[in-house]
Amino acid sequence: MASQGGKLALLRLIREGEPLSRRQQLQLTFTLSLPSILANASAMVMSFIDAAMVGQLGADDSASVGLMGTTNWLFEGVLSAFAAGYAVQVAHLLGAKRNADARQVVRQAIVVCLAFSLLLAGFGLLICRPLPVWLGAEAHIRANASIYFGTFMLFVPFFMIDIVASSMLRSSGNMRVPSALNILMCILDVIFNFFLIFPTRDVTMLGQHFTMPGAGLGVMGAALGTACAGFVVALLMMYYLVFRSSDLSLTIDRGSFKPTWPTFRKSVTISTPMGLQHIMMCSASIVITGIVAPLGSIALAANSFGITAESLCYMSGYGIADASTTLIGQSLGAGRKRLTRSFAWITVLSGMAIMGVMAILMYIFAPQLMGFMSPVPEVVDLGTRCLRVEAWAEPLFAAAIISYGVFVGAGYTLVPCGINLVSMWIVRLGLSAIMVGSMGLYGVWMAMAIELCFRGTVYLVWLSSKRWMRKVID
């Protein structure tokens, strides 16, 4: 594995138009991917611990958190899509060795993205009370679900600060700092949750008895723990971007934070399909949650915990997708289309192989994964069956995840948007509506597996063409 200096040297070869051997391309791919994979791994492990903490409160509290998980993901995805419109421009400008222009884009991104996050937070707070009713939640879990979502929305501007800073650093090829800080956020999340979720209690550890303080906030404590961890890391992430980044530090030169129309227009061109796609896909997931909710708390908890367990499988795919976006963005910015195509296939095939191995492990250890998060036997049994059918789709899910990262790096987002929407709304939702009546939650997960295989196949076909490299944002 290349050192930090070696990685920067390889990135300079891209910008300078120098040749890279296949070995160097693989080395750079995995050097950029590994920090993201480790950060995702720690996030998933901490999500397991988080879910286990809430799971100790009972199936109803687990269900109230699980009910809002997809909606939280929707808002986070919209924030990420909005920031990506600026981050892709930064990657292209750095690839073209226009570093001063890249820093100008960073300045504008901070102002525009923060303003957008404030508007989004306000909207979320307006709908936090009726949202569980719209999702079809049982009456006794609605109040906690509203509290969880509303607490999350209060901290949306800080989540946006974190997203903007980390996406800019990744676009410059700096994967280590965002990944390290995201690992820190996961650790802080668990620590905060430990004290905020549970009440003051007597604890025995290593034969010693003592009183452990706690706020006893339950579901609200889980939301506050995540929010406080995000607040701390957002400030650290922005500090590093502004004062420490070798390429993007705003102290290198002076510039205006006033947004300009050309930069905003390019951002919207890139991010609008991504944002609409994410809204529509998350809306489909919310509809699926609405399909699952009437099945009861056991099915809702099994679905929520199953999604958390599956994330251990696809975390590597998203890590490699982060690397592919940077590599594709800088390669195309440098005008190197042959190298761009090579990086595209290296990242996609590597991700499919790694997620295939992870799928085998998920299939084997599904009962243990579910048992760690829930003490309820019915939840464990149902979640195990769902995970095992999903395992068959993971390699093609990897193809979809990483191909999408490739297309984002190219600023080519409209067609992937269409692929995802057709796949999610027609294939997954259609099959879920048909299969849930006779097969319950297992039928919903089988529909998900079929849809992921369909989506991955379509992405591979489109990646094999060269159309996605024809449009590059100047």
N, C-alpha and C positions, 0 to 999 in steps of 0.2 A: 504494500500500500504506500502510495506516495506521501511524502511529508507535506506540510502546509506550503513550504517553499517550492517543492516540486509541483504541487497542484497549480500554484500561481504561474510557474514557468510554463506548464502545459497550456494554461489559459492564454498566456501571452503568445504562444505559438498559433493559436486560433486567430488572434487579433492581428498578428503580423503576417499571416498568410503562409506560414511555414507548414511543411507536411507533418502529419502525425501518423505513425504506424498503427496497425490494428491493436497491438499491445498497449500503446500509449492511449488510444481511445478507450479501451477497456479499463485501463488504470484510472483515467480521469473520470469515467462514468462511476466507478465504484468509490473513488475517493470523494466525489461530490455526494453520492447517494448515502454512504455509510452514516454520516452524522444525522441526516434526516431520518434514516431507518431507526437509529438508536433513539432519537427523540420520539418518534412515533411509538417505538416499543415501550419506552418508559411511560408515555402517555396512556398506552393501552393497559399496562400493568397497573398504573395508578387508577385508571378507570375501573379495573377489576376491584381494586381495594375500595374505591369510592362506592361502587355498586354493592359490594359486600357490606359496607357500613350501613348504607340505606336499607339493604336487605334485612339487616338485623331488626329493623323497626317493624317489619311485617310486609305481607304481600300488597296491602292497600297503599302504603307509603311508597313502595317500590313502583307500583302501578302509576301513582300520581307523577313521579319523576319521569318514568318511561313514557308516559303520555305526551309530555312536553319536549322530549328529546328531539324529535324530528323538527318541531317548530323552531327550537333553538338552533338546530343545524341549518335551517332555512335562513335565519337572520345572519348567522356567521358566514354562510356561503355568499349571501348578497354582499356583505362587507368585503369578503375576499375577492369577489369578482370585480367590484368597483376599484379596489386597490390594484388588481392585476392589470387594468388598462394602463396605468402609469408604470408599473414594474416591467412590463414587456417593452415599453419604449426605452426604459433605462438600459435593459439588456442589449437592445439593438444599438443604442448610442455608444455603449461601452465597447461592443464588438467593432464598431466603426472608429474607435479611439477618439470619440467626441465626449470626453469626460466632463468638461465644463457644462456642456448642454445637458448631460445626464443629471448633474447636480441641480440644474434649474428645474428639471422635471420633478426631482425629489421635493424641492421647496413647494412647488405648486401642489403636489400630491398631499402633503401634510395638511394644507389649508382646506382643500376641496374635500378630501376624505373625512376629515374631522367634522366639517359642516354637514356632510351627508349622514354621518353616524348619529348626530344629534337629532336630525329629522326622523331617522329610523327608530331611535330609542323612544321618541315621543309617540310615534305610531304604535309601537309595541305596548307601551304603558296604557294606551287607550283601549286596547283589545284584550288585556290580560285577564279581565274578569269574565267576559263571555266566551273566551276561547275554549275552555274545557267543555262547555255546553255544546259548542259547534262541533267539537270532535267526538261527541257522543259518549262522554265519560259518565260513569255511574255517579249519582248525586253525592255519595259519601267521600269521593276523592277529588271533587271539583275545587274545593277551597284550597287544599294544599297544592294542587296543580297550578292554580292562579298565583299563589304566593311564590312558588318556585320560578315561574316564568317572569313575573313582575320584578323580582329581585335581580334576575339575570339582565333584564332590559335596562335597569338603572346603570349598569356598568358597561353598556355597549360602547360608549365613546373610548373607554380605555382598551377594550378588545380591539377596536379599530386602530388605535395607536400601535398596538403590538403587531397587528397584521401589516400595516403600512411599513413599519420599520423592518420587520423580518423579511417581507417580500422584496424590499429594496436591497437588503444585504444579500439575499439569495441570488438576485439578478446579477450581482457583481461577482458571484462565485463564492461568497463567504457563507458556507453552510454551517460551519462549526459554532459560531456565536449564536445564531438563532436556535440551533438545535440544543446547545448547552442551556440556554435560558429557558427553552420550553421544557427541558428536563427539570430545571429548577421549579418551574411553575407547577409541574405535576407533584413534586415533593411537597411544595408549600400547600397545594390543594389538600393533600392527605393530612398534613399537620393541622391546617385550619379546620378541616372537617372533624378531626378527632376531638377537638375542643368545642366545636360549635354544634355538632349534631347531637351528641349524647349529654345527659345531665351529669352533675357531680356524682361520682360513684366510688365505691371501694374496689381496689384492684390488688390482686396478688401477682407478684412477678419475682421470679427467682427466690421464692420462699419468703419474700418481704411483703407486708401488707401496708398499703398507704391509700390516701384519698386522692383521686384524680379529679381536678376541677373540670367543669363542663357547663356550657350555656343551655344545653337541652333544647335546642331550637328545632330539632328534627329535620324536616324537609327544607325549611328556610335555612337552617344551618348548612345543608349541603350546597344550596345555591350561593350563600354568602362565602363559603370556603372557596369555591371556584372563582367567584368574583374578586375576592381579596388577593388570591394568588395571581390572577390576571392583571390586577392593578399594579402590583409590585413589579412584575416582569415587563409590563408595558413601559414603565418609566426607565427601567434598565436598558431595554431594547432601543428605545428612542435615544437615550444618552449615547449608546455606542454608535448608532448611525450618525448622529450629528457631530460627535467629537472625535471618534476613533477610527472610523472606516477609512482605509487607505485610498479608495477610489471616490467615495461619496460623502466624506465629511464636509459639512457645510462651513467649516472654518477654513477650508483651503482657499476659498475666494468669497467674494461678496456677490449677492444676487437678490432679486426681488421675489417675494412670496406671493405676489399678485398673480392670480391665474390668467393664462392667455388662451384665447379661443383655439388656435391651432392645436395646442397640446391637449386641451380639454376635448376637442373634437376627435382626435386620434384615440384618446382614452375611451370615449364613449363608443367609438367604432369597434374597439376590442372588447370592452367589458359588457356592453348591452346584450349581445347574444349569450354571453356567459351568465349574466345576472338573470335574464329571462329564463334561460334553460334551468338554472338552479332553482328559481322560484317554481317553475312548472314541475320539476322533478321532485322537489320537496313537497309541493302541494299534492303530488301523486302519493308520496310517502305518507302524508297526513291523511289522505283519503284511505290508504291502506290501514293506518292506525285506527281510523274510524270504522273500518271493516272488522278489525281485530277487537276493538273495545267492547262491543256487545257480547263477545265470547266470555267475558268475565275477567276478574283480577288475575287468575292463574295464567290464562293465555296472554294477557297484557304484560305481566311480569316476565313470563318465559320469552316473549318476543323481545322485550327490552334487554334482558340479560343475554339473549342469543345474539343480538346485534353487537353488544359489547364484546362477547366472546369471538365473534367472527372478525372483529377488527384486528385481533392478533394475527389473523391470516393476511389481511390486505395492507397492513401497515408498511410492509416492505415495498409494495407496489406504489404507494403514495410517496415514499421516500425517493424511489427511483424516478417517479414522475416529476418531483421537484428538480432533480438533477437534469432530466431531459429538457425541461423548460429553459433552464439556464444555458445548457449546451446548444440547443437549437436556436435560441434567441441570439447568442453571441456569434454562432457560426453564420447565421443568415445576415446578421449585422455586418459581419466581415465579408459578405458576398461569397461564401464558400458553400455552394449548394450540394456538391458531391459529399463533402464532409458532413453536412447536415443530414443527408439521407442515411449515411453510415451510422451516425449517432442515433438516429431514430430507430433503426432495426436492432442495434446493440442494446439499447435501453429496453425496448419492448420484449425481445426474446429473453433477456436476462431476467426481467421481472416475471415473465410467465414461468420460467424454470423455478425461481425462488418461491413464488406463490404456490406452485404445484407441490413442492416439498412441504410447505406450511399447511396445505390442505390435507395432506396425508396425516400430519401430526394432529390437526384439528379433529379429523374423523376418529382417530384412535382415542384421543384424550377428551372427547366431548363431555362424557359424564363428570369427569374431574373438574373441567372448566365451569360447568354449570353448578356443580356442587359447591364450588368455592364461593359463588356469589349468592346462593340461596339455600337455606336449610329446609325448604319446602319440597318434599319428594315429588309431588305432582309437577311443580315448576321444573325441576331437574330433568325428569323423564321427558316431558314435552320439548324442552329446549334441546336436549340431546338428539332427539329425532330430527328436529329442524336443522341443527348444525350439520348433521351427517348427510342430509340431502343437498345442502348448500355447498359442501366440500367439493362436489363434482364440478361445480361451475367456476372455481377460483382461478384456474389458469387463464380462461377466456375473460374473466373479470379483470385480471392483470393486463391483458391486451387492451381492454377498453380504458382502464385508468391511465396507463402510460402513454397510449396513443393520444389521449386527450391532452396530456402534458406536452407532448410533442407539438400538437396543433396550436396550443396556447402560446408556446415559445415562438411559433411562426406568425403569431397574430392572426391566425386563421380559425375563427371561432363560430362562424355562422353555420357551416355544414355539421360540425360536431353537435351543435345545439339541436339541429333537426334530428340527427341520429338518436340522441338521448331522449328527446321528447317522444318520438314515435315508439321507441323501444319501451319506455316507461309507461306511457299513457295507453298505448294500444295493447302491447304484449303483456306487460306485468299486471296492469290493472284489469285488463280483460280476463286473463287467466285466473287472477285472484278472486274476482267476483264469481267466476264459474266454479272454482274448486273449493272455496271456503264453506259452501253449504254442505258438502258431503264429507270433507276432510278436515274442516276446522283450520287451526293455525298451521298444521303440517301442510295443508293444501296451499296456503298463502306462501310458505317458504319454497315449496316445489315450483310454484309459479315464478318466484324470484330467481330460482336457479335456471329455469328455462330461459327467462328473459336475459340474464347475464350472459349466457352462452350465445344467444342471438346477437346481443349488442357487441360482444367481443369479436364475433365473426365479421360483422359489418365494418367495424373499425379496421380490422386487418386488411380487408379488401380495399378500403379507402386509402390506408397507409401505403399499400403497394402501388398506387397511382402516384403521379407527381403533381397533381393539381394543388395540393396544399402548400407547395413551395412557390407557387406562381405569384401569390399576393403577399408582399412584405410591406409592412408599414414603414414609410420613409422617416 
